[in-house]
């Protein structure tokens, strides 16, 4: 018992509480961004006539229903990741390709809304002048909002890349003739593996970061949030 107690005391004394809180903030922000992204896909599909997501319990704010463990890890560590795709049966749409395109756009659209709301709230917090314990609490809230904005913009832009299975590909393919569209969908899983390799080895880092910086500048201009916080 004494050895266990001694180990626990040593562990606590060496624990970097601030680093732990920041890690929890990163995870919480990632869960918010992923959950609302996938929920938006499912909700728009449902409104357009496909209840597949609803019947499988994916129209929920419960993040556990949407998590892909490796995708969440990538989002927390690298700022680029993915969730478990919401099931969609485009045959239930009155206009299948158009319905699929609108459903695909819903996820990135939700992320951009999250980013704007987070930056608006962050701008409000920056105008406060708290003291004492309240200052620490508001600091961590601000860090959470900043992380939500950064991850949301990254997730939104990444998913707009016109590469299967990302949302942008579904929008692009909706403009193609039906025969070509359905042939491409058949090989989506193989392209997905290639995409994961590109992300893992950092091939998309430069164009993605450029696009993220441009959108963050625009959103900061709209909300009055200082671009210097993001190093822009």
LINCORJO-V344033 format. One record per helix or strand of 2 or more residues. SS is the DSSP state (alpha for helix, beta for strand). FROM is the first residue (numbers start at 1). TO is the last residue. If there is no record, write none. Layout:
ss:from:to
SS:FROM:TO
SS:FROM:TO
//
This chain:
ss:from:to
alpha:2:14
alpha:17:47
alpha:52:55
alpha:63:65
alpha:69:78
alpha:90:92
alpha:96:126
alpha:133:160
alpha:167:173
alpha:178:186
alpha:188:200
alpha:205:223
alpha:227:230
//
